[in-house]
Every structure is written in C-alpha cells, then in structure tokens.
Amino acid sequence: MPSTDQASEPTDAGQFGLPDNKPKSNRPDANERILVDAVWTEVVYRLRLSLHNAILIRLGMTEQCSQVSRPWDRELRIPDQGTRKLDANTSIADIFDRSDVGGKLLILGNPGSGKTTTMLDLAAVLIQRANDQPDHPIPVMFNVSSWQRANQSITDWLLSELKEKYGVSPKLGQTWLQTKTLLPLLDGLDELPATRQEPVVQAINDWLISGEGPSRLLVCSRREEYELYATKLALNGAVCLEPLTDSQLETYLRSLKAESLWTSLNGDAALLELVRTPLLLSVSILAKDGIDLKQWQRQQTTQARMSYLLDAYVEQRLHETIKSREYPPGQQPTARQTRHWLVWLAKQLQAQSEDEFLIEKMQPTMLATRSQRLFYGLIGGLILGLIFGLIGGLRTDITSRVTPNQGIIQAAKNIVPVSLLSYPGGILVNLGSQFANSVAENGFNPEAWTFDLQIAFLQGVAFAFLVGGGLAGWYSLVQHFALRVVLHRANAIPWDYARFLNHCTERLLQQRVGGRYRFIHRLVLEHFAAMK
C-alpha cells in the first residue's frame, strides 16, 4: 500500500501551527494513516504557499448566529441575536470547539478576506488531533464548486471527490462516511453557478438532518452571495471575518519598512479600503515596485482598482528575475508565453467550475475547434488496442497522488506486468485455435495434427500487448498522449506541462500539492480567466 513521505518534507511548518516534522501516527488503521499523511501534507504546502500567510495578523471575527438555522432557535423561538465581536485572541479552533457550536460552523467573508486560510488554520489543528487520537475524525478538504450535477447526491459527490483527490476507493469512502470517520471542510460554496448554490445548501441541510451526515462540518462562503439565500445552513454557529483595521495596516507595513506605501494608502480612502483584506494587502506589498500610484488612483470603481492591482502583481511576478529550479538560465518561458498558457488554464478551470488541476485529468472537451477534435481522433485511431477498456491494474483502497502525471505513469507501468500475465493465455488461445483448425481439416487423427510453436509464440506476444496492454492502460495512455499533442500544437500548453506549472509555483502564481495545481487565489484565477 502506497504511503506519502512528503508530509515531513517542509522544514518551516512550525510557523503554520504544525510541528516541523510530523509525529508518528497513533491510528492503528493503515488506510487512515495514509489519509492523515496526505491531508497533513496538503495543509502544510497550501499554508506555506498562501499569500495570506505573509500577513501574520490574527484576523478579527464577529459572531453572526442569524446566518445559520440552529435547531434550538426554532424550538425555543430565540430572537435574532445580531452580531457580537469576538476577542482578538480568539482562534477559529476555539470557536469550532465551543459546546454550543459543537463542530458545526460557517465562515463568511469578503473576497480575499482569508476564509480559505482560516479553514487551513483550523485544519492544522484538526489534523494533529486526528494523528494523535485514533477516535478523532480526519479532516478532509473539498471545494463545493465541483458539485455541478443536480441529480448527484452529496454522498456520491463526496465519494467521487475522495477518489479523485485523495485516492480513496468508493467502498472505503462509503465505510468512512457511514462510521463518521471523516470531518468535511467545504470551501467555495459561492463558486457554484448561482442557480446551484441554494439547492446545495438545502442538500447539505437534508444530509445533516437525516443523521447520515458527519458529526462535525465546516462550510466557507463569500458573505455577499450567502446573504441572498432564503435557506440558511443548519449549522450551530457562524463567524464573519472582519477587514483589517488602520492600526493593523500601519503596524504591519511599518514593520516591513514600507512606510511610503502606508503613507500613499493612508492618503487615499478608496485605496485604503481596498487593501483591508489579507490577500490584497499581500498583493500590494509584492507588487509595490510596479504600481503607478497616480494611475491606480485614477481608477473610478472598486473593481477597476482591484484589476489594476492584480495586473501589477501579475506583471511583477512574470518579469521578476528568479533562480528557477525547473529551467536553466535563459530557458525559462517568456512572460508572454507564461501569461498565454495560464490564461488558457484559468479559462478551462472556470468553465469546469474547478479550483484544482490535475494534468492527467485533461479531457477532449478542452479542444476548442473542429479541426483539433478531428486531429485528436486521427492520432488515437491510428493506434491499436483502443477498443479495450481501462482497468486500474493492481488496486489498493487508497492511493495518494503525490507527483504530477502519476496516474498516467502508473498506467504505463501496469502495461508490462499485465501483458506478461496475459502472455501465457495468448499462447494457449492460439494453440487452441491451431488445434481446432487441424481437427477441422484432418479429423481426429493425431498423426495429422500440426502445430506451429513459432507462430503461437508471436501470436501470444501480440495478444499480450494488445489485450493485456489495453486492459492495463493503453487506452488511457493513447488518449492522453493524443490530447497533449493537439493542445501543444495549438499552443494551449507547453509540452512539459509539469515543469511549467512548477515554474509558475516558483513565481507565486500557482500552488502545488502533490500532483495537483491551483492558482495562488481564486481572485487570481478569475483575473487570468478574464484576460484575452
């Protein structure tokens, strides 16, 4: 059974609330240990690469119980309690653990306010508990944006996501859901199409009320979209992340020796209001050398000012000189190429309502023109064995994807062993065929029976690599190869895609966790997707 050794790789995890090296797990179940390792690695890497993490400020929170539909509020008819500002030293784990919340919490906030990072802060606490305490549920993080089909139940969606993201087999996932071994952390409710958002809220409520849902649950959403729903989540508590205060902004910027930036922002109320979120404050700091203050001030709307700031950030990241581990000096993609390929990727992710990208998940639907689709079909049609289905080879209950292209590489590795296993069968089938032909021609006369062992040998090889190879992964490999060829010819992607995306991670435009990639923030994805 595969394991993930990467969980202890980062040496700076301690600043994220996790120890530098992951302690040995106390969970007796091997599959559970693998999942804990995978989530631990995900939390460390996503926090380490988060732009929010540059802002080491504990965000202010207000409690807003009116944003959820608590069962006892209906029974006792408790009036609306309004909002209550929480103490500055209150952590998200403190709220989650409160007896009246009971581990069922909603996090609201404006775009870039730190919702996902706050979720990751909680996940850092929960994954340590799951590692130390065998009876503690294991936190698993999902983006609700992938729940697109109205006829798909929440259980089926979770099983699909567990398989896709963490490599958990549906059978094992079903067991874990039934035994409440998992603690789902759901992000991006607002990223669903508008018509899907409230039905998903209702589906989550039905799941919880039925008793089939988890004992604990976290949901994150943008505040503006959530407040439009007539139906509220049936959770026990809700907090809203507050904008950074003038005092926090000044203290932080002066600590970075960025007094000039503070002076400029403090002199313009509109710009100061814009950077009150951790994301946009981080972006303004990283992009400050490329910002023309007068041009920024001339932008008339909040959206225009945000677009200008994100443009400055992207340009700064594209043109900044970095020492790349992926490309030798002089061989890095140009800024124009990088922007072009990232715009294509952002548009694909937005069209599919996805926030994460797996290279091996590329689909023919990404082909934009009829000629591209025809060329793709031509390449695939020229290779034998495509009529055979794909099976997974040697299976396990949980397989973590820790490297790019892992699924495709595993399919290639499966071809040889499965072909070798198929080889004796190929010889026997062909000997049987020769025997049947000889009997048909000469009757049951042993002296007249003839067998050509050389032909049987060659036919056995063909059988093994066509049938066995097809079963082990020929179809998947050919499909993926043909798609990569067509997209590369169309200049939609570079040939060595993993190398390029790793390079974008170095430029703080992408994050990578194992074999999965995501833009550094949803706002950055949306900004690229809006480009031509």
Salt bridges, closest charged atoms under 4 A:
ASP12 OD1 - ARG48 NH1 3.90
GLU32 OE1 - ARG27 NE 2.84
ASP37 OD1 - LYS22 NZ 2.95
GLU42 OE2 - ARG46 NH1 3.56
GLU42 OE2 - LYS165 NZ 2.88
GLU42 OE2 - ARG516 NH2 3.56
GLU63 OE1 - ARG84 NH2 2.52
GLU63 OE2 - ARG98 NH2 2.49
ASP73 OD2 - ARG70 NE 2.78
ASP97 OD2 - ARG129 NH2 2.52
ASP100 OD2 - ARG98 NH2 2.88
GLU164 OE2 - ARG401 NH1 3.63
ASP190 OD2 - ARG222 NE 3.44
GLU191 OE1 - ARG522 NH1 3.41
GLU227 OE2 - ARG223 NE 2.92
ASP246 OD1 - ARG276 NH2 2.67
GLU250 OE2 - ARG254 NE 2.94
GLU273 OE1 - ARG276 NE 3.09
ASP311 OD1 - HIS527 NE2 2.83
GLU315 OE1 - HIS319 ND1 3.41
GLU315 OE2 - ARG339 NH2 2.16
GLU320 OE1 - ARG317 NH1 2.65
GLU354 OE2 - LYS361 NZ 3.96
ASP355 OD2 - ARG518 NH1 2.93
GLU356 OE1 - ARG516 NE 3.08
GLU356 OE2 - ARG518 NH2 2.70
GLU360 OE2 - ARG401 NE 2.75
GLU506 OE1 - HIS503 ND1 3.49
GLU526 OE2 - ARG222 NH2 3.57
GLU526 OE2 - ARG522 NE 3.56
